[in-house]
């Protein structure tokens, strides 16, 4: 009885066409993966670097039915004027006040208490966001 071989002996006649195609696909896939990581990193860096003004509400005090004092800590480039938007809400989550506050100090960290006027008694303060003032430039 004779046995019929189904293929060539492994490794005897060089790589098969399938192995060469697999290797090319691995190289192309790796190159595309590196490019994708580079693009994601570049976009992430641009997003982070573009955030030249940020702030945090340290505490707030309701002074009256028409005023809230808010203690903000603002971080920014010293040469940038930052503008932060605050919103106040009443107990039913309706907005009772909103205002923009500018921080032009030549410091990178500013602690300041601002006064937010309201149309009703505020129970909550929200920092909507901060950005460089229009027309202001960084370094």
Secondary structure, 3 states (H helix, E strand, C coil): CCCCCCCCCCCCCCCCHHHHHHHHHHHHHHHHHHHHHHHHHHHHHHHHHCCCEEEEEEEEEEEECCEEEEEEEEEECCCCCEEEEEEEECCCCCEEEEEEEEECCCCCEEEEEEEEECCCCCCEEEEEEEEECCCCCCC
